[in-house]
Amino acid sequence: MNMTYTCTLWAARASILLSILRICPFVGLAHVLYASLSFFVISWTVSLVTKCAICARDRTWEHHAPVLCPLGAPTAIIELTAGVVSDTVLISAPIYMLRGIRLPHRTKRLILVTFSMAVCNSFASLAHILHLLPPVTPNITLSAPITASIQTSVTLIVANLLVVVTFVNRVIFKRRSDDTEMSVHS
């Protein structure tokens, strides 16, 4: 569960960042976003290595129900730090971009709402991290996988929502422009 959670979370975050990067009109911001993508990959790697090291060092967790490796404070601190930085990038970059682009108000609002869904991901991330911090009680040990599942679900929804909204916008605006061309030519 720990490795799947980490890979799913960071892959979805990278997907969201690449979606932002794809529409970024500013060269300077694009360089910052590429650096952020590097940070995402490094955070992903550090998180995986930390989890492997912790779970391999003390294998007593394999003999207790539920079979969950207690990751503890080091992992929570790494995930909290990386999560705050990544969520800040994922929330602030689109807001910065939308300030400098001239779009119809409706389109701007739609993009802003879609990208701001990363705020939901931040809350899901915070809930999960709070369940990793000591003291680890049996109830918290059972709830950490649930909060991890919720967080990855929210992150995947946000990543997929960006693709769906972009597609729907393209279809709607293409249809409207086709209707306008037809009425002009008629």
Disulfide bonds with the S-S distance in Angstrom:
Cys55-Cys69 2.06
